[in-house]
Amino acid sequence: MAQLITAPNLSNPDDIYERLVRLHDGLSEAESLKTWSRLVLALINHIGDPEVIGEAIAISRQTGPQSRQS
């Protein structure tokens, strides 16, 4: 059974963050939401494991100090 990787797993997270921010350049709020949805669906399709996806969904709904960590 696969598990969601929650430890840092990117060699250059700042570059990825910058690309995510730039993803919204010039988009309206509605366009940004649609773009986020397309990105999430593409990543979910790539992951392909319902249990891992379920873990990610559960973690994304958490509140408190853990949800504010970068």
Distance bins in CASP14 RR format, pairs under 12 A and 6 or more apart:
PFRMAT RR
TARGET T0000
AUTHOR 0000-0000-0000
RMODE 2
METHOD distances of the structure
MODEL  1
1 49 0 0 0 0 1 0 0 0 0 0 0
1 50 0 0 0 0 0 1 0 0 0 0 0
1 51 1 0 0 1 0 0 0 0 0 0 0
1 52 0 0 0 0 1 0 0 0 0 0 0
1 55 0 0 0 0 0 1 0 0 0 0 0
2 47 0 0 0 0 1 0 0 0 0 0 0
2 48 0 0 0 0 1 0 0 0 0 0 0
2 49 1 0 1 0 0 0 0 0 0 0 0
2 50 0 0 0 0 0 1 0 0 0 0 0
2 51 1 0 0 1 0 0 0 0 0 0 0
2 52 1 0 1 0 0 0 0 0 0 0 0
2 53 0 0 0 0 0 1 0 0 0 0 0
2 54 0 0 0 0 0 1 0 0 0 0 0
2 55 0 0 0 0 1 0 0 0 0 0 0
2 56 0 0 0 0 0 1 0 0 0 0 0
3 47 0 0 0 0 0 1 0 0 0 0 0
3 49 0 0 0 0 1 0 0 0 0 0 0
3 51 1 0 0 1 0 0 0 0 0 0 0
3 52 1 0 0 1 0 0 0 0 0 0 0
3 53 0 0 0 0 0 1 0 0 0 0 0
3 54 0 0 0 0 0 1 0 0 0 0 0
3 55 1 0 0 1 0 0 0 0 0 0 0
3 56 0 0 0 0 0 1 0 0 0 0 0
3 59 0 0 0 0 0 1 0 0 0 0 0
4 47 0 0 0 0 1 0 0 0 0 0 0
4 49 0 0 0 0 1 0 0 0 0 0 0
4 50 0 0 0 0 0 1 0 0 0 0 0
4 51 0 0 0 0 1 0 0 0 0 0 0
4 52 1 0 1 0 0 0 0 0 0 0 0
4 53 0 0 0 0 1 0 0 0 0 0 0
4 54 0 0 0 0 1 0 0 0 0 0 0
4 55 1 1 0 0 0 0 0 0 0 0 0
4 56 1 0 1 0 0 0 0 0 0 0 0
4 57 0 0 0 0 1 0 0 0 0 0 0
4 58 0 0 0 0 1 0 0 0 0 0 0
4 59 1 0 0 1 0 0 0 0 0 0 0
4 60 0 0 0 0 0 1 0 0 0 0 0
5 47 0 0 0 0 0 1 0 0 0 0 0
5 49 0 0 0 0 0 1 0 0 0 0 0
5 52 0 0 0 0 1 0 0 0 0 0 0
5 55 0 0 0 0 1 0 0 0 0 0 0
5 56 0 0 0 0 1 0 0 0 0 0 0
5 59 0 0 0 0 0 1 0 0 0 0 0
6 52 0 0 0 0 0 1 0 0 0 0 0
6 55 0 0 0 0 1 0 0 0 0 0 0
6 56 0 0 0 0 1 0 0 0 0 0 0
6 58 0 0 0 0 0 1 0 0 0 0 0
6 59 1 0 0 1 0 0 0 0 0 0 0
6 60 0 0 0 0 0 1 0 0 0 0 0
6 62 0 0 0 0 0 1 0 0 0 0 0
6 66 0 0 0 0 1 0 0 0 0 0 0
6 67 0 0 0 0 0 1 0 0 0 0 0
6 69 0 0 0 0 1 0 0 0 0 0 0
7 69 0 0 0 0 0 1 0 0 0 0 0
8 14 0 0 0 0 0 1 0 0 0 0 0
8 16 0 0 0 0 0 1 0 0 0 0 0
8 69 0 0 0 0 0 1 0 0 0 0 0
8 70 0 0 0 0 1 0 0 0 0 0 0
9 16 0 0 0 0 0 1 0 0 0 0 0
10 16 1 0 1 0 0 0 0 0 0 0 0
10 17 0 0 0 0 1 0 0 0 0 0 0
10 19 0 0 0 0 0 1 0 0 0 0 0
10 20 0 0 0 0 0 1 0 0 0 0 0
10 70 0 0 0 0 0 1 0 0 0 0 0
12 18 0 0 0 0 1 0 0 0 0 0 0
12 19 0 0 0 0 0 1 0 0 0 0 0
13 19 0 0 0 0 0 1 0 0 0 0 0
13 20 0 0 0 0 0 1 0 0 0 0 0
13 70 0 0 0 0 1 0 0 0 0 0 0
14 20 0 0 0 0 0 1 0 0 0 0 0
14 21 0 0 0 0 0 1 0 0 0 0 0
14 70 0 0 0 0 0 1 0 0 0 0 0
15 21 0 0 0 0 0 1 0 0 0 0 0
15 22 0 0 0 0 0 1 0 0 0 0 0
16 22 0 0 0 0 0 1 0 0 0 0 0
16 23 0 0 0 0 0 1 0 0 0 0 0
16 39 0 0 0 0 0 1 0 0 0 0 0
16 70 0 0 0 0 0 1 0 0 0 0 0
17 23 0 0 0 0 0 1 0 0 0 0 0
17 70 0 0 0 0 1 0 0 0 0 0 0
18 24 0 0 0 0 0 1 0 0 0 0 0
18 25 0 0 0 0 0 1 0 0 0 0 0
19 25 0 0 0 0 0 1 0 0 0 0 0
19 39 0 0 0 0 0 1 0 0 0 0 0
20 32 0 0 0 0 0 1 0 0 0 0 0
20 35 0 0 0 0 0 1 0 0 0 0 0
20 36 0 0 0 0 1 0 0 0 0 0 0
20 39 0 0 0 0 1 0 0 0 0 0 0
20 40 0 0 0 0 0 1 0 0 0 0 0
20 43 0 0 0 0 0 1 0 0 0 0 0
21 27 0 0 0 0 0 1 0 0 0 0 0
21 32 0 0 0 0 0 1 0 0 0 0 0
22 32 0 0 0 0 0 1 0 0 0 0 0
22 35 0 0 0 0 0 1 0 0 0 0 0
23 31 0 0 0 0 0 1 0 0 0 0 0
23 32 1 0 0 1 0 0 0 0 0 0 0
23 33 0 0 0 0 0 1 0 0 0 0 0
23 34 0 0 0 0 0 1 0 0 0 0 0
23 35 1 0 0 1 0 0 0 0 0 0 0
23 36 0 0 0 0 1 0 0 0 0 0 0
23 38 0 0 0 0 0 1 0 0 0 0 0
23 39 1 0 0 1 0 0 0 0 0 0 0
23 40 0 0 0 0 0 1 0 0 0 0 0
24 30 0 0 0 0 0 1 0 0 0 0 0
24 31 0 0 0 0 1 0 0 0 0 0 0
24 32 1 0 1 0 0 0 0 0 0 0 0
24 33 0 0 0 0 1 0 0 0 0 0 0
24 34 0 0 0 0 0 1 0 0 0 0 0
24 35 1 0 0 1 0 0 0 0 0 0 0
24 36 0 0 0 0 1 0 0 0 0 0 0
24 39 0 0 0 0 0 1 0 0 0 0 0
25 31 0 0 0 0 0 1 0 0 0 0 0
25 32 0 0 0 0 1 0 0 0 0 0 0
25 35 0 0 0 0 0 1 0 0 0 0 0
26 32 0 0 0 0 1 0 0 0 0 0 0
26 35 0 0 0 0 0 1 0 0 0 0 0
27 33 0 0 0 0 1 0 0 0 0 0 0
27 34 0 0 0 0 1 0 0 0 0 0 0
27 35 1 0 0 1 0 0 0 0 0 0 0
27 36 0 0 0 0 1 0 0 0 0 0 0
27 38 0 0 0 0 0 1 0 0 0 0 0
28 34 0 0 0 0 1 0 0 0 0 0 0
28 35 0 0 0 0 0 1 0 0 0 0 0
29 35 0 0 0 0 0 1 0 0 0 0 0
29 36 0 0 0 0 0 1 0 0 0 0 0
30 36 0 0 0 0 0 1 0 0 0 0 0
30 37 0 0 0 0 0 1 0 0 0 0 0
31 37 0 0 0 0 0 1 0 0 0 0 0
31 38 0 0 0 0 0 1 0 0 0 0 0
32 38 0 0 0 0 0 1 0 0 0 0 0
32 39 0 0 0 0 0 1 0 0 0 0 0
33 39 0 0 0 0 0 1 0 0 0 0 0
33 40 0 0 0 0 0 1 0 0 0 0 0
34 40 0 0 0 0 0 1 0 0 0 0 0
34 41 0 0 0 0 0 1 0 0 0 0 0
35 41 0 0 0 0 0 1 0 0 0 0 0
35 42 0 0 0 0 0 1 0 0 0 0 0
36 42 0 0 0 0 0 1 0 0 0 0 0
36 43 0 0 0 0 0 1 0 0 0 0 0
37 43 0 0 0 0 0 1 0 0 0 0 0
37 44 0 0 0 0 0 1 0 0 0 0 0
38 44 0 0 0 0 0 1 0 0 0 0 0
38 45 0 0 0 0 0 1 0 0 0 0 0
39 45 0 0 0 0 0 1 0 0 0 0 0
39 46 0 0 0 0 0 1 0 0 0 0 0
40 46 0 0 0 0 0 1 0 0 0 0 0
40 47 0 0 0 0 0 1 0 0 0 0 0
40 53 0 0 0 0 1 0 0 0 0 0 0
40 56 0 0 0 0 1 0 0 0 0 0 0
40 57 0 0 0 0 0 1 0 0 0 0 0
40 60 0 0 0 0 1 0 0 0 0 0 0
41 47 0 0 0 0 0 1 0 0 0 0 0
41 48 0 0 0 0 0 1 0 0 0 0 0
41 53 0 0 0 0 0 1 0 0 0 0 0
42 48 0 0 0 0 0 1 0 0 0 0 0
43 49 0 0 0 0 0 1 0 0 0 0 0
43 52 0 0 0 0 0 1 0 0 0 0 0
43 53 0 0 0 0 1 0 0 0 0 0 0
43 56 0 0 0 0 1 0 0 0 0 0 0
44 50 0 0 0 0 1 0 0 0 0 0 0
44 52 0 0 0 0 1 0 0 0 0 0 0
44 53 1 0 1 0 0 0 0 0 0 0 0
44 54 0 0 0 0 1 0 0 0 0 0 0
44 56 0 0 0 0 1 0 0 0 0 0 0
44 57 0 0 0 0 1 0 0 0 0 0 0
44 60 0 0 0 0 0 1 0 0 0 0 0
45 53 0 0 0 0 1 0 0 0 0 0 0
46 52 0 0 0 0 0 1 0 0 0 0 0
46 53 0 0 0 0 0 1 0 0 0 0 0
47 53 1 0 1 0 0 0 0 0 0 0 0
47 54 0 0 0 0 1 0 0 0 0 0 0
47 55 0 0 0 0 0 1 0 0 0 0 0
47 56 1 0 0 1 0 0 0 0 0 0 0
47 57 0 0 0 0 0 1 0 0 0 0 0
48 54 0 0 0 0 0 1 0 0 0 0 0
48 56 0 0 0 0 0 1 0 0 0 0 0
49 55 0 0 0 0 1 0 0 0 0 0 0
49 56 0 0 0 0 1 0 0 0 0 0 0
50 56 0 0 0 0 0 1 0 0 0 0 0
50 57 0 0 0 0 0 1 0 0 0 0 0
51 57 0 0 0 0 0 1 0 0 0 0 0
51 58 0 0 0 0 0 1 0 0 0 0 0
52 58 0 0 0 0 0 1 0 0 0 0 0
52 59 0 0 0 0 0 1 0 0 0 0 0
53 59 0 0 0 0 0 1 0 0 0 0 0
53 60 0 0 0 0 0 1 0 0 0 0 0
54 60 0 0 0 0 1 0 0 0 0 0 0
54 61 0 0 0 0 0 1 0 0 0 0 0
55 61 0 0 0 0 0 1 0 0 0 0 0
55 62 0 0 0 0 0 1 0 0 0 0 0
56 62 0 0 0 0 0 1 0 0 0 0 0
58 66 0 0 0 0 0 1 0 0 0 0 0
58 67 0 0 0 0 0 1 0 0 0 0 0
59 66 1 0 0 1 0 0 0 0 0 0 0
59 67 0 0 0 0 1 0 0 0 0 0 0
59 69 0 0 0 0 0 1 0 0 0 0 0
60 66 0 0 0 0 0 1 0 0 0 0 0
60 67 0 0 0 0 1 0 0 0 0 0 0
61 67 0 0 0 0 1 0 0 0 0 0 0
62 68 0 0 0 0 0 1 0 0 0 0 0
62 69 0 0 0 0 0 1 0 0 0 0 0
END
